[in-house]
């Protein structure tokens, strides 16, 4: 019987629509699986471990007297990296901040640099221990000091080849703190170099108590004291010391050789 009103009925196609939808989902499944796998691989590649590898760079035999064990540097770097979630990714890790924090925690470190590997997740920490310019001997022990006068670390045993300075002031010395002016360090280094070049072996330099502008020198095997002036030129004073001892012809002063006054030499 034909439909009323002359209208024709259209056939319903629910089954065909469901089949098309099913085929479409199946067709795109490999694409989405590829996307998920790619994202997972990306997360894996960009993830960063908090367990760093320590590489010691150019640590001299002298610096090894007070350098920490690499495990100590690794433990400190791990603590810093683990302190923030942003350090778990190669894209957001704070390399410079971590390096500066390590330098602050370990004053003996002259250079700290962090890098992340292209392949792998373990960060690499390069550390270089500073070479001391002199060793300061005081009531609290022996301390390595760099060229700026900063105290690097306490020294368990005295290294050779570095000027030894005896501080008689009794002041407290702490690693990581400025103790001597850089000019004083440079003054002592100049004297040490010039006297050594003249084959005069220095036993110790002395910073006498109550005389802030004086540096005394004890020569190896000699009983007299050489007095110098920190406010005068170190190169000129070393020249006067060498010339005077040569003029004495092996007849050493009994008590002292004083070159603190420019242009004059006193000895007894």
C-alpha positions as CSV (number, residue, x, y, z in Angstrom):
1,X,0.0,0.0,0.0
2,X,1.6,3.3,-1.1
3,X,2.3,5.9,1.6
4,X,-0.2,8.6,2.2
5,X,0.2,12.1,0.7
6,X,2.3,10.8,-2.1
7,X,5.5,10.7,0.1
8,X,8.0,8.0,-0.7
9,X,9.9,6.3,2.2
10,X,13.7,6.3,2.1
11,X,15.5,3.2,3.2
12,X,17.3,3.4,6.6
13,X,21.1,2.7,6.6
14,X,22.1,2.3,10.2
15,X,24.2,-0.8,9.7
16,X,26.3,0.7,6.9
17,X,27.1,3.9,9.0
18,X,28.3,1.7,11.9
19,X,30.5,-0.2,9.5
20,X,32.0,3.0,8.0
21,X,32.7,4.4,11.5
22,X,34.3,1.1,12.6
23,X,36.6,1.1,9.5
24,X,37.6,4.7,10.0
25,X,38.6,4.0,13.6
26,X,40.6,1.0,12.6
27,X,42.3,3.0,9.8
28,X,43.5,5.7,12.2
29,X,44.6,3.4,15.1
30,X,48.1,2.8,13.7
31,X,48.6,6.6,13.4
32,X,47.6,7.2,17.0
33,X,49.8,4.3,18.2
34,X,52.7,5.9,16.3
35,X,51.9,9.3,18.0
36,X,51.9,7.7,21.5
37,X,55.1,5.7,20.9
38,X,56.8,8.9,19.5
39,X,55.7,10.9,22.5
40,X,56.9,8.2,24.9
41,X,60.3,8.1,23.1
42,X,60.5,11.9,23.2
43,X,59.9,11.9,26.9
44,X,62.5,9.2,27.4
45,X,65.1,11.1,25.3
46,X,64.5,14.4,27.1
47,X,64.4,13.0,30.6
48,X,67.4,13.7,32.8
49,X,68.7,11.6,35.7
50,X,69.7,13.2,39.0
51,X,72.7,10.9,39.3
52,X,75.5,12.8,37.7
53,X,78.9,11.6,36.4
54,X,81.9,13.6,37.8
55,X,84.8,14.3,35.5
56,X,87.9,15.9,37.2
57,X,89.7,18.3,34.9
58,X,93.3,19.2,35.2
59,X,93.7,18.6,38.9
60,X,97.4,19.1,39.8
61,X,99.3,17.0,42.3
62,X,99.4,20.1,44.6
63,X,95.6,20.6,44.4
64,X,95.0,16.9,45.1
65,X,96.1,17.6,48.7
66,X,92.8,19.3,49.5
67,X,90.5,18.2,46.7
68,X,87.4,16.3,47.8
69,X,86.7,12.8,46.7
70,X,84.7,12.8,43.4
71,X,81.9,11.0,45.3
72,X,81.4,14.1,47.5
73,X,81.0,16.3,44.5
74,X,78.6,13.8,43.0
75,X,76.5,13.7,46.1
76,X,76.2,17.5,46.3
77,X,75.3,17.7,42.6
78,X,72.6,15.0,43.0
79,X,71.1,16.9,45.9
80,X,70.9,20.1,43.8
81,X,69.5,18.4,40.7
82,X,66.9,16.5,42.8
83,X,65.7,19.7,44.5
84,X,63.6,20.8,41.5
85,X,61.4,19.0,39.1
86,X,62.6,21.2,36.3
87,X,66.0,19.5,36.5
88,X,64.4,16.3,35.4
89,X,64.3,17.5,31.8
90,X,67.1,18.4,29.4
91,X,65.0,21.3,28.2
92,X,64.5,22.9,31.6
93,X,67.5,21.9,33.7
94,X,69.2,24.8,35.4
95,X,72.8,24.0,34.4
96,X,74.4,27.4,35.3
97,X,72.6,27.6,38.7
98,X,73.7,24.2,39.7
99,X,77.3,24.9,38.7
100,X,77.3,28.2,40.7
101,X,75.9,26.4,43.7
102,X,78.6,23.8,43.6
103,X,81.3,26.5,43.4
104,X,79.8,28.2,46.4
105,X,79.7,24.9,48.4
106,X,83.2,23.9,47.5
107,X,85.5,27.0,47.5
108,X,88.4,25.0,46.2
109,X,86.7,24.5,42.8
110,X,87.9,27.0,40.2
111,X,85.6,25.8,37.5
112,X,82.3,23.8,37.4
113,X,80.5,23.1,34.2
114,X,77.5,20.8,33.5
115,X,76.4,19.3,30.3
116,X,73.6,17.0,29.2
117,X,74.3,14.1,26.8
118,X,72.5,13.8,23.4
119,X,72.1,10.1,24.0
120,X,71.5,9.0,27.6
121,X,70.0,10.6,30.6
122,X,73.0,11.0,33.0
123,X,74.3,14.6,33.3
124,X,78.1,15.2,33.3
125,X,79.7,17.5,35.8
126,X,83.2,18.8,34.9
127,X,85.1,20.2,37.9
128,X,88.5,21.8,38.2
129,X,90.3,22.3,41.5
130,X,92.1,25.6,41.8
131,X,95.9,25.7,42.0
132,X,97.0,27.4,45.2
133,X,99.2,30.5,45.0
134,X,100.5,29.9,48.5
135,X,99.9,27.9,51.7
136,X,99.1,29.8,54.9
137,X,100.2,28.3,58.1
138,X,98.3,29.6,61.2
139,X,97.1,28.5,64.6
140,X,94.1,26.8,63.1
141,X,96.1,24.7,60.6
142,X,97.3,25.0,57.0
143,X,95.2,26.6,54.3
144,X,95.5,26.9,50.5
145,X,95.1,30.4,49.2
146,X,94.5,31.4,45.6
147,X,95.9,34.5,43.8
148,X,93.0,36.7,44.9
149,X,93.7,35.9,48.6
150,X,90.6,33.7,48.9
151,X,91.1,30.7,51.3
152,X,90.3,27.6,49.2
153,X,90.5,24.8,51.8
154,X,92.4,23.4,54.7
155,X,95.5,21.4,53.7
156,X,96.1,18.1,55.6
157,X,99.7,17.9,54.4
158,X,102.0,20.6,53.1
159,X,102.5,20.4,49.3
160,X,105.9,21.1,47.8
161,X,106.5,23.8,45.2
162,X,104.1,26.4,46.8
163,X,105.3,29.3,49.0
164,X,104.7,28.6,52.7
165,X,103.6,31.7,54.7
166,X,103.5,31.7,58.5
167,X,100.8,34.0,59.8
168,X,101.6,35.2,63.3
169,X,98.5,37.4,63.7
170,X,96.4,34.7,65.4
171,X,93.3,35.6,63.3
172,X,90.7,33.0,62.4
173,X,90.9,31.6,58.9
174,X,88.0,30.0,57.2
175,X,87.7,28.3,53.8
176,X,85.6,30.2,51.3
177,X,86.5,33.6,52.9
178,X,88.7,36.3,51.7
179,X,91.8,36.6,54.0
180,X,94.7,38.3,52.2
181,X,94.7,41.2,49.7
182,X,95.6,40.0,46.2
183,X,98.5,42.5,46.3
184,X,100.0,40.6,49.2
185,X,99.8,37.3,47.4
186,X,101.4,38.8,44.3
187,X,104.2,40.4,46.4
188,X,105.1,37.1,48.0
189,X,105.0,35.3,44.7
190,X,107.3,37.8,43.1
191,X,109.8,37.5,46.0
192,X,109.6,33.7,45.8
193,X,110.3,33.6,42.1
194,X,113.1,36.1,42.1
195,X,115.0,34.6,45.0
196,X,114.5,31.1,43.6
197,X,116.0,32.3,40.2
198,X,119.0,33.5,42.2
199,X,119.4,30.1,43.8
200,X,118.3,31.4,47.2
201,X,115.9,28.8,48.6
202,X,113.1,30.2,50.8
203,X,112.1,28.2,53.8
204,X,109.1,30.3,54.9
205,X,107.6,33.7,54.5
206,X,106.4,35.3,57.8
207,X,103.6,37.8,58.4
208,X,104.6,39.2,61.8
209,X,102.0,40.1,64.4
210,X,101.6,43.9,64.8
211,X,103.4,44.7,61.5
212,X,100.7,44.8,58.7
213,X,103.0,46.2,56.1
214,X,105.9,43.8,56.7
215,X,106.8,40.4,55.1
216,X,109.8,38.6,56.5
217,X,111.8,35.9,54.8
218,X,113.6,32.9,56.2
219,X,116.1,31.3,53.9
220,X,116.8,27.6,54.0
221,X,119.7,26.8,56.3
222,X,120.2,30.5,57.3
223,X,119.8,31.9,60.8
224,X,119.1,35.5,59.9
225,X,115.8,37.2,58.9
226,X,115.2,39.2,55.7
227,X,112.7,42.1,56.3
228,X,110.7,43.5,53.4
229,X,108.1,46.3,53.0
230,X,104.7,45.4,51.5
231,X,104.2,49.0,50.4
232,X,107.4,49.1,48.3
233,X,108.1,47.3,45.0
234,X,108.7,43.6,45.4
235,X,110.9,43.3,42.3
236,X,113.2,46.1,43.5
237,X,113.5,44.7,47.0
238,X,114.3,41.2,45.8
239,X,117.1,42.7,43.6
240,X,118.6,44.5,46.5
241,X,118.5,41.3,48.6
242,X,120.3,39.3,46.0
243,X,122.9,42.1,45.3
244,X,123.6,42.6,49.0
245,X,124.2,38.9,49.7
246,X,126.4,38.6,46.6
247,X,128.5,41.6,47.8
248,X,128.9,40.1,51.3
249,X,130.6,37.2,49.5
250,X,129.2,34.4,51.7
251,X,129.6,36.3,54.9
252,X,126.0,36.1,56.1
253,X,124.4,38.7,58.5
254,X,124.2,37.4,62.0
255,X,120.6,38.6,62.8
256,X,118.8,40.4,59.9
257,X,118.9,41.9,56.5
258,X,116.5,44.9,56.3
259,X,115.5,46.4,52.9
260,X,112.2,48.0,54.0
261,X,113.5,51.6,53.4
262,X,113.8,52.3,49.6
263,X,117.4,53.0,48.6
264,X,118.9,51.7,51.9
265,X,120.1,48.4,53.3
266,X,120.6,47.5,56.9
267,X,122.1,44.3,58.2
268,X,123.5,43.1,61.5
